[in-house]
């Protein structure tokens, strides 16, 4: 099975050169394990797209080799792709920590994925899958139970950090496992894959505990209601909201589908602790004056709790003068406009708002430069692959690795699909890339919307559409009636408009210029499309999508 000529192949299918859709393939001989399976939210160019997942063509081509999905933590950019990708891999187990299994259980039920067993994998366990010995270890992040993983293989040990920071005062008291990291370093790490999100930020990332201090500082002088918006998955942040509220004798209500769901699971599993009677139902909010409402919508999502409250469209909470709102998140790149709009609306409704540029009611869950160097120093890898970051972040992280002693030629800054092979003699090289890219999810369709459809949507959004309906005699190809024109998103004009008149004239000349071949419908459509496109560009300098419809009678 294993011999010195078989390489370990590491292939990122998502998560390098971008933040999102993390998915890392580890392949040795006839066995593949996949670490994480995330999604990414679409950018503004992806019209009508709901979310983006990784292209798993390579895994589908090697389906019989795929033995397990290993999950580091339950954030959407690490698990959100599972409902769309698992159906291609029936019976392949998913291993995850206690909280991640709780949160994934809901996803699996919603999407009716009953053939993939969901199995426990917690820090300190040891899991054998073919030639891989998987050793998960505890790491701090903005969700409890986050893990990194060591994969002990026939060519050496690879460590992947997952998302991490070194928080010395974590809310749940569970610190990152420095001892196991330094043990890996002592025994020898052939390659480290490490989180690059904050590779551009000097110093250290603040402890999560500082957020609780900010909450208390804001709440202490207040008499009115307090509304805190944060990520539904940030269980430690919700715990701090509960603790700060308890200090000032305030009740707590939780609003928003995903937050209510996560709150219930985290409470059942013992990750959230509060006094009996402190939590009130959302329909009681109106009757309690000293209350803190925890809600979703910190990213300004139009349908989430906070935006609906700001727009007076929420069933249980309407923002009133005297309310205080704490936006406990910084905007994800691309969401700045939504967040700003929501904050403006909250101020208009009379609330006092504390947000990222006014008060530090949020800290990142990702390591800054000094912590990244510490991770490199503890594990002392021979080779280094920065992951989980846009390309400039990967480059900066690579520079940090060189500063800590990794040879410059041993730093692999790669893109999705690029395979790196590691051999038993300690050598490593870039191998041929595999298929990678975006798969777009639009409603119930996965992958049906491709580049061509997106390009058309973009053209429709920027220049509109121009439909021409022509009725012709089936035998002779002669035009029987005045052509009709329908436009959407181009110009609002009737058929007597000079632009429309000109288009009809140009089209009639083109049809007559066809001579005897007018009854070939394909040719006729092509001629009409070319002539009208040219005419409209000459007249308006715009390129609407032109759709000729030829009706034969």
C-alpha positions as CSV (number, residue, x, y, z in Angstrom):
1,X,0.0,0.0,0.0
2,X,2.7,2.5,1.0
3,X,6.1,2.7,-0.6
4,X,8.6,5.5,-0.8
5,X,7.6,6.4,-4.3
6,X,3.9,7.2,-3.4
7,X,3.5,10.9,-2.7
8,X,1.1,12.6,-0.3
9,X,-0.9,15.0,-2.4
10,X,-2.4,18.2,-0.9
11,X,-5.0,20.0,-3.1
12,X,-7.0,23.0,-2.1
13,X,-10.3,23.0,-4.0
14,X,-11.4,26.3,-2.2
15,X,-10.1,28.7,0.4
16,X,-6.9,29.9,-1.2
17,X,-6.9,33.3,-3.0
18,X,-10.3,33.9,-1.4
19,X,-12.0,33.9,2.0
20,X,-14.7,31.3,1.9
21,X,-15.6,27.8,0.5
22,X,-12.7,26.2,2.4
23,X,-12.0,22.6,1.1
24,X,-8.7,20.8,1.3
25,X,-8.0,17.4,-0.2
26,X,-5.4,15.1,1.3
27,X,-4.6,12.1,-1.0
28,X,-2.3,9.2,-0.4
29,X,-2.4,6.2,-2.8
30,X,-6.0,5.0,-3.0
31,X,-7.3,7.1,0.0
32,X,-8.6,10.7,0.2
33,X,-9.7,12.6,3.2
34,X,-11.3,16.0,2.8
35,X,-10.9,18.7,5.5
36,X,-13.9,21.1,5.5
37,X,-16.5,21.7,2.8
38,X,-17.6,25.4,2.9
39,X,-19.5,27.9,0.9
40,X,-18.9,31.5,-0.1
41,X,-21.4,34.3,-0.6
42,X,-21.7,35.7,-4.1
43,X,-20.1,39.0,-5.1
44,X,-22.1,41.8,-6.7
45,X,-21.3,40.6,-10.2
46,X,-23.1,37.3,-9.6
47,X,-26.6,38.4,-10.4
48,X,-29.3,36.3,-8.8
49,X,-26.9,33.8,-7.3
50,X,-27.6,32.6,-3.7
51,X,-24.2,31.1,-2.9
52,X,-21.0,29.6,-4.3
53,X,-19.5,26.2,-3.6
54,X,-16.3,24.5,-4.7
55,X,-16.0,22.6,-8.0
56,X,-15.6,18.9,-6.8
57,X,-15.1,17.4,-10.3
58,X,-11.7,15.9,-9.1
59,X,-13.4,14.2,-6.1
60,X,-16.3,12.9,-8.2
61,X,-13.8,11.4,-10.7
62,X,-12.1,9.7,-7.7
63,X,-15.3,8.9,-5.8
64,X,-14.2,5.5,-4.6
65,X,-11.1,7.0,-3.0
66,X,-13.0,9.5,-0.8
67,X,-13.1,8.0,2.7
68,X,-14.1,10.8,5.0
69,X,-15.0,14.5,5.4
70,X,-13.3,16.0,8.5
71,X,-14.8,19.3,9.9
72,X,-12.7,21.8,11.8
73,X,-15.7,23.9,13.0
74,X,-19.3,24.8,12.1
75,X,-18.9,28.1,10.3
76,X,-20.7,28.3,7.0
77,X,-17.4,28.9,5.1
78,X,-16.3,25.5,6.4
79,X,-19.5,23.4,6.4
80,X,-22.0,25.3,4.2
81,X,-21.2,23.3,1.1
82,X,-22.0,19.9,2.6
83,X,-25.7,19.8,1.7
84,X,-24.8,20.3,-2.0
85,X,-21.7,18.1,-2.2
86,X,-22.5,15.1,0.1
87,X,-25.2,13.8,-2.4
88,X,-22.3,12.9,-4.7
89,X,-20.6,10.8,-2.0
90,X,-23.3,8.5,-0.4
91,X,-22.2,6.7,2.7
92,X,-19.0,8.7,3.2
93,X,-18.9,9.7,6.9
94,X,-18.6,13.2,8.2
95,X,-16.5,13.6,11.4
96,X,-17.1,16.7,13.6
97,X,-16.9,17.9,17.2
98,X,-19.8,17.9,19.6
99,X,-21.1,21.4,18.8
100,X,-20.5,21.1,15.1
101,X,-22.4,17.8,15.0
102,X,-25.3,19.5,16.8
103,X,-25.4,22.4,14.3
104,X,-24.8,20.1,11.3
105,X,-27.6,17.8,12.4
106,X,-30.2,20.5,11.5
107,X,-28.6,21.0,8.1
108,X,-28.7,17.3,7.4
109,X,-32.3,17.0,8.4
110,X,-33.3,20.1,6.3
111,X,-31.6,18.7,3.2
112,X,-32.7,15.1,3.9
113,X,-29.1,13.8,3.7
114,X,-29.6,10.5,5.5
115,X,-27.0,8.3,3.9
116,X,-23.9,10.1,5.4
117,X,-23.1,9.1,9.0
118,X,-22.3,12.0,11.3
119,X,-19.6,10.7,13.6
120,X,-17.8,12.2,16.7
121,X,-14.3,13.7,16.4
122,X,-13.1,15.7,19.3
123,X,-9.8,17.2,20.5
124,X,-7.6,14.5,21.9
125,X,-9.2,11.7,19.8
126,X,-7.2,9.6,17.4
127,X,-8.9,8.4,14.2
128,X,-7.4,5.9,11.7
129,X,-8.6,6.2,8.1
130,X,-6.5,4.0,5.7
131,X,-2.9,5.4,5.8
132,X,-4.0,8.6,7.7
133,X,-3.9,8.9,11.5
134,X,-6.0,12.0,12.3
135,X,-5.3,13.8,15.5
136,X,-7.5,16.8,16.2
137,X,-6.4,19.5,18.7
138,X,-8.1,22.3,20.4
139,X,-7.7,25.9,19.0
140,X,-9.4,29.2,19.9
141,X,-11.8,30.8,17.4
142,X,-15.1,32.7,17.5
143,X,-17.1,29.4,17.9
144,X,-16.6,26.8,20.7
145,X,-15.0,23.4,19.9
146,X,-12.9,24.7,17.0
147,X,-10.1,22.3,16.0
148,X,-7.0,22.1,14.0
149,X,-5.8,18.7,12.8
150,X,-2.6,16.8,12.4
151,X,-2.6,14.2,9.7
152,X,0.1,11.6,10.3
153,X,0.9,10.0,7.0
154,X,3.6,7.6,5.6
155,X,5.6,10.6,4.4
156,X,5.4,12.7,7.6
157,X,3.0,14.8,9.7
158,X,0.9,17.6,8.1
159,X,-0.7,20.1,10.4
160,X,-3.7,22.2,9.3
161,X,-4.7,24.9,11.8
162,X,-8.3,25.5,10.8
163,X,-9.4,29.0,11.7
164,X,-7.6,30.1,14.9
165,X,-6.2,32.7,17.2
166,X,-4.4,32.3,20.5
167,X,-6.8,33.6,23.1
168,X,-5.3,33.3,26.6
169,X,-8.5,34.2,28.3
170,X,-11.2,32.4,26.3
171,X,-14.9,32.7,27.5
172,X,-15.3,28.9,27.9
173,X,-11.9,28.5,29.6
174,X,-10.7,26.1,26.9
175,X,-7.3,27.4,25.7
176,X,-5.5,26.4,22.5
177,X,-3.4,23.3,23.0
178,X,0.2,24.6,23.0
179,X,1.5,21.4,24.4
180,X,0.3,19.2,21.4
181,X,1.5,21.8,18.9
182,X,5.0,21.9,20.4
183,X,5.0,18.0,20.5
184,X,4.3,18.0,16.7
185,X,7.2,20.5,16.3
186,X,9.5,18.2,18.3
187,X,8.5,15.1,16.3
188,X,8.7,16.9,13.0
189,X,6.1,18.5,10.7
190,X,6.6,18.1,7.0
191,X,4.0,20.8,6.1
192,X,1.9,23.4,7.9
193,X,-1.3,24.8,6.4
194,X,-2.3,27.9,8.4
195,X,-5.1,30.6,8.5
196,X,-4.0,33.8,6.7
197,X,-7.1,36.0,7.3
198,X,-5.2,38.6,9.4
199,X,-1.7,38.1,8.0
200,X,-1.6,41.8,7.2
201,X,-2.4,42.9,10.8
202,X,0.6,43.4,13.1
203,X,0.6,42.4,16.8
204,X,-2.0,40.2,18.5
205,X,-5.8,39.8,18.1
206,X,-7.6,40.9,21.2
207,X,-9.3,38.3,23.5
208,X,-13.0,37.7,23.1
209,X,-13.3,38.6,26.8
210,X,-12.7,42.3,25.9
211,X,-16.1,42.4,24.1
212,X,-17.9,41.5,27.3
213,X,-16.2,44.5,29.0
214,X,-17.4,46.7,26.2
215,X,-21.0,45.3,26.6
216,X,-20.9,46.1,30.3
217,X,-19.5,49.6,29.8
218,X,-22.3,50.4,27.3
219,X,-25.1,48.9,29.3
220,X,-24.3,50.2,32.8
221,X,-25.8,53.8,32.4
222,X,-28.8,52.8,30.3
223,X,-32.5,52.5,31.2
224,X,-33.9,51.7,27.8
225,X,-33.9,48.5,25.8
226,X,-30.6,47.2,24.4
227,X,-30.4,45.3,21.1
228,X,-27.2,43.4,20.2
229,X,-26.7,42.1,16.7
230,X,-24.1,39.4,16.1
231,X,-23.4,36.2,14.2
232,X,-25.8,33.4,15.1
233,X,-22.8,31.0,15.3
234,X,-20.8,33.1,17.8
235,X,-22.0,31.2,20.9
236,X,-19.3,32.8,23.1
237,X,-20.5,36.3,22.1
238,X,-24.1,35.3,23.0
239,X,-22.8,34.0,26.4
240,X,-21.2,37.4,27.0
241,X,-24.5,39.2,26.1
242,X,-26.3,37.0,28.7
243,X,-23.5,37.6,31.4
244,X,-23.5,41.4,30.8
245,X,-27.4,41.5,31.0
246,X,-27.4,39.4,34.2
247,X,-25.0,42.0,35.8
248,X,-27.6,44.7,35.3
249,X,-30.7,42.6,36.1
250,X,-31.8,42.5,32.5
251,X,-33.8,39.7,30.9
252,X,-32.6,38.4,27.5
253,X,-34.6,37.5,24.4
254,X,-33.2,35.8,21.3
255,X,-34.6,36.6,17.8
256,X,-33.8,35.3,14.3
257,X,-34.3,31.8,12.9
258,X,-30.6,30.8,12.8
259,X,-29.8,32.4,16.2
260,X,-32.8,30.8,17.9
261,X,-31.9,27.4,16.5
262,X,-28.2,27.7,17.5
263,X,-29.2,29.1,20.9
264,X,-31.4,26.0,21.5
265,X,-28.7,23.5,20.4
266,X,-25.9,25.2,22.3
267,X,-28.0,25.3,25.5
268,X,-29.0,21.6,25.2
269,X,-25.3,20.7,24.7
270,X,-24.2,22.8,27.7
271,X,-22.3,25.5,25.8
272,X,-24.6,28.3,27.1
273,X,-25.2,28.9,30.8
274,X,-27.8,31.2,32.4
275,X,-30.0,31.5,35.4
276,X,-33.5,30.0,35.2
277,X,-36.0,32.8,34.3
278,X,-33.4,35.0,32.6
279,X,-34.5,34.2,29.1
280,X,-37.9,35.4,28.0
281,X,-39.8,34.4,24.9
282,X,-39.9,36.8,22.0
283,X,-43.6,37.5,22.3
284,X,-42.9,38.8,25.8
285,X,-40.4,41.5,24.6
286,X,-43.1,44.3,24.6
287,X,-43.9,43.7,28.3
288,X,-40.4,43.8,29.7
289,X,-38.6,47.2,30.0
290,X,-35.1,46.0,31.2
291,X,-34.3,43.7,28.4
292,X,-31.5,42.8,26.0
293,X,-32.5,41.4,22.6
294,X,-29.9,39.3,20.8
295,X,-30.6,39.2,17.1
296,X,-29.2,38.3,13.7
297,X,-28.5,40.9,11.0
298,X,-25.1,42.3,12.0
299,X,-24.1,42.2,8.3
300,X,-27.0,44.3,7.2
301,X,-28.8,41.4,5.5
302,X,-32.1,42.9,4.3
303,X,-34.3,40.0,5.6
304,X,-32.5,39.5,8.9
305,X,-33.7,40.7,12.3
306,X,-31.8,44.0,12.7
307,X,-32.7,45.4,9.2
308,X,-36.4,44.5,9.7
309,X,-36.4,46.2,13.1
310,X,-34.8,49.3,11.5
311,X,-37.4,49.3,8.7
312,X,-40.3,48.9,11.2
313,X,-41.1,45.5,9.6
314,X,-40.4,43.2,12.6
315,X,-43.2,41.3,14.3
316,X,-41.8,41.6,17.8
317,X,-39.5,44.6,18.0
318,X,-39.9,48.1,16.5
319,X,-37.0,50.5,17.1
320,X,-38.1,53.4,19.3
321,X,-36.3,56.5,20.6
322,X,-34.3,55.6,23.7
323,X,-33.3,52.1,22.3
324,X,-29.6,51.3,22.2
325,X,-28.3,49.1,19.4
326,X,-24.8,47.4,19.5
327,X,-23.6,46.0,16.2
328,X,-21.2,43.4,17.4
329,X,-19.4,42.5,14.1
330,X,-17.3,44.3,11.5
331,X,-18.6,44.3,8.0
332,X,-17.5,41.4,5.8
333,X,-15.8,42.9,2.6
334,X,-18.6,43.6,0.2
335,X,-21.3,44.1,2.9
336,X,-20.2,47.6,4.0
337,X,-23.1,49.3,2.1
338,X,-25.8,47.1,3.6
339,X,-24.4,47.6,7.1
340,X,-24.1,51.4,6.7
341,X,-27.7,51.5,5.4
342,X,-29.0,49.6,8.4
343,X,-27.1,51.8,10.8
344,X,-28.5,54.9,9.1
345,X,-32.1,53.5,9.4
346,X,-31.5,52.7,13.1
347,X,-30.5,56.3,13.8
348,X,-33.5,57.6,11.8
349,X,-35.8,55.5,14.0
350,X,-34.3,57.2,17.1
351,X,-31.9,54.6,18.4
352,X,-28.4,55.2,19.6
353,X,-26.0,52.9,17.7
354,X,-22.6,51.6,18.7
355,X,-20.9,50.1,15.7
356,X,-17.4,49.0,14.6
357,X,-15.9,52.5,14.0
358,X,-17.4,54.0,17.2
359,X,-16.8,51.3,19.8
360,X,-14.9,48.0,19.8
361,X,-17.9,45.7,20.4
362,X,-16.3,43.1,18.2
363,X,-13.0,41.2,18.0
364,X,-11.8,38.9,15.2
365,X,-11.6,35.2,15.6
366,X,-8.4,35.1,13.5
367,X,-4.7,35.3,14.5
368,X,-2.7,38.4,13.8
369,X,1.0,38.4,12.7
370,X,2.6,37.6,16.1
371,X,0.2,34.7,16.7
372,X,0.9,33.4,13.2
373,X,4.6,33.5,13.9
374,X,4.0,31.6,17.2
375,X,2.1,28.9,15.3
376,X,5.1,28.6,12.9
377,X,7.5,28.6,15.8
378,X,5.7,25.9,17.7
379,X,5.2,23.5,14.7
380,X,8.6,24.3,12.9
381,X,7.4,23.0,9.5
382,X,9.8,22.1,6.7
383,X,7.2,23.3,4.1
384,X,4.5,25.9,4.4
385,X,1.2,26.5,2.6
386,X,-0.7,29.6,3.7
387,X,-4.5,29.0,3.3
388,X,-7.7,30.8,4.1
389,X,-7.0,34.2,2.7
390,X,-7.0,36.4,-0.4
391,X,-3.8,36.2,-2.5
392,X,-2.1,39.3,-0.9
393,X,-2.7,37.7,2.6
394,X,-1.1,34.5,1.5
395,X,1.9,36.4,0.3
396,X,2.2,38.3,3.6
397,X,1.9,35.0,5.5
398,X,4.5,33.4,3.4
399,X,6.9,36.3,4.3
400,X,6.2,35.7,8.0
401,X,7.1,32.0,7.5
402,X,10.4,33.0,5.9
403,X,11.1,35.3,8.9
404,X,10.6,32.4,11.3
405,X,13.1,30.1,9.4
406,X,11.2,28.4,6.6
407,X,13.3,28.4,3.5
408,X,11.8,30.7,0.8
409,X,11.7,27.9,-1.8
410,X,9.7,25.7,0.7
411,X,6.8,28.2,0.9
412,X,4.1,27.3,-1.6
413,X,1.7,30.2,-2.4
414,X,-0.8,28.5,-4.5
415,X,-4.3,28.8,-6.1
416,X,-7.3,26.5,-5.9
417,X,-6.7,23.3,-7.8
418,X,-2.9,23.4,-7.5
419,X,-1.6,20.0,-6.2
420,X,1.5,19.8,-4.1
421,X,3.2,16.4,-3.7
422,X,5.3,15.4,-0.7
423,X,7.6,12.4,-0.8
424,X,9.1,10.1,1.8
425,X,12.6,11.4,1.1
426,X,11.5,14.9,2.4
427,X,11.2,16.4,-1.1
428,X,8.1,18.3,-2.4
429,X,7.0,19.7,-5.7
430,X,4.2,21.3,-7.5
431,X,2.2,18.7,-9.6
432,X,-0.3,19.2,-12.4
433,X,-3.4,21.2,-11.2
434,X,-6.8,19.6,-11.0
435,X,-10.2,21.1,-12.1
436,X,-11.3,23.8,-9.7
437,X,-13.4,26.9,-9.7
438,X,-16.9,28.1,-8.8
439,X,-20.1,26.2,-8.8
440,X,-23.1,28.6,-8.5
441,X,-26.2,27.7,-6.5
442,X,-29.3,29.5,-7.7
443,X,-32.5,28.4,-5.9
444,X,-32.7,24.7,-6.3
445,X,-30.3,24.5,-9.2
446,X,-26.7,23.6,-8.4
447,X,-24.2,24.3,-11.2
448,X,-26.8,24.9,-13.9
449,X,-25.9,28.6,-14.0
450,X,-22.6,29.0,-15.7
451,X,-20.4,31.8,-17.1
452,X,-22.7,32.3,-20.2
453,X,-25.8,32.8,-18.1
454,X,-24.0,35.1,-15.7
455,X,-22.7,37.1,-18.7
456,X,-26.2,37.4,-20.1
457,X,-27.6,38.5,-16.6
458,X,-24.9,41.1,-16.5
459,X,-25.7,42.4,-19.9
460,X,-29.4,42.5,-19.0
461,X,-28.7,44.4,-15.9
462,X,-26.5,47.0,-17.6
463,X,-28.1,47.4,-21.0
464,X,-31.5,45.6,-20.9
465,X,-33.1,43.6,-23.7
466,X,-34.6,44.3,-27.1
467,X,-37.1,41.8,-28.6
468,X,-38.1,41.9,-32.3
469,X,-41.1,39.8,-33.5
470,X,-41.3,39.3,-37.3
471,X,-44.1,37.4,-39.1
472,X,-43.0,35.9,-42.4
473,X,-44.6,33.8,-45.1
474,X,-43.4,30.2,-44.7
475,X,-43.2,29.6,-48.5
476,X,-41.7,32.8,-49.7
477,X,-40.0,34.3,-46.6
478,X,-41.8,37.6,-47.3
479,X,-42.6,39.8,-44.3
480,X,-46.4,39.8,-43.8
481,X,-46.9,42.5,-41.1
482,X,-45.1,45.4,-39.5
483,X,-42.5,43.9,-37.0
484,X,-43.3,44.4,-33.3
485,X,-40.7,45.6,-30.8
486,X,-40.7,44.9,-27.0
487,X,-37.9,46.4,-24.8
488,X,-37.2,45.9,-21.1
489,X,-34.5,47.9,-19.2
490,X,-33.3,49.6,-22.5
491,X,-35.4,52.7,-23.4
492,X,-39.0,53.2,-22.6
493,X,-40.3,54.0,-26.1
494,X,-43.3,53.2,-28.2
495,X,-43.1,51.9,-31.8
496,X,-43.5,55.5,-33.2
497,X,-40.3,56.5,-31.4
498,X,-37.6,57.6,-34.0
499,X,-35.2,55.0,-32.5
500,X,-37.8,52.2,-33.0
501,X,-38.8,53.4,-36.4
502,X,-35.1,53.4,-37.4
503,X,-34.6,49.9,-36.1
504,X,-37.6,48.6,-38.1
505,X,-36.3,50.3,-41.3
506,X,-32.8,48.9,-40.8
507,X,-34.2,45.4,-40.2
508,X,-36.5,45.5,-43.2
509,X,-33.6,46.5,-45.4
510,X,-31.5,43.6,-43.9
511,X,-34.3,41.1,-44.6
512,X,-34.8,42.3,-48.2
513,X,-31.0,42.2,-48.7
514,X,-31.2,38.4,-48.1
515,X,-32.7,37.8,-51.5
516,X,-33.9,34.2,-52.0
517,X,-32.6,32.9,-48.7
518,X,-35.2,34.7,-46.6
519,X,-37.0,31.5,-45.8
520,X,-34.0,30.0,-43.9
521,X,-35.1,31.0,-40.4
522,X,-31.7,30.5,-38.7
523,X,-30.0,32.8,-41.2
524,X,-32.8,35.3,-41.0
525,X,-32.6,35.5,-37.1
526,X,-28.8,35.9,-37.3
527,X,-29.1,38.7,-39.9
528,X,-31.7,40.6,-37.8
529,X,-29.7,40.3,-34.6
530,X,-26.5,41.5,-36.2
531,X,-28.1,44.5,-38.0
532,X,-30.2,45.6,-35.0
533,X,-27.2,45.2,-32.5
534,X,-25.1,47.4,-34.8
535,X,-27.8,50.0,-35.3
536,X,-28.6,50.3,-31.5
537,X,-24.9,50.6,-30.7
538,X,-24.5,53.4,-33.4
539,X,-27.5,55.3,-32.0
540,X,-27.1,54.8,-28.2
541,X,-23.6,53.3,-27.6
542,X,-25.3,50.5,-25.6
543,X,-25.4,46.8,-26.3
544,X,-28.8,45.4,-25.1
545,X,-29.4,41.6,-25.6
546,X,-31.2,41.4,-28.9
547,X,-33.7,38.5,-29.3
548,X,-35.2,38.1,-32.8
549,X,-38.4,36.0,-32.8
550,X,-39.5,34.8,-36.3
551,X,-43.1,33.6,-36.6
552,X,-43.8,31.6,-39.8
553,X,-47.3,31.5,-41.1
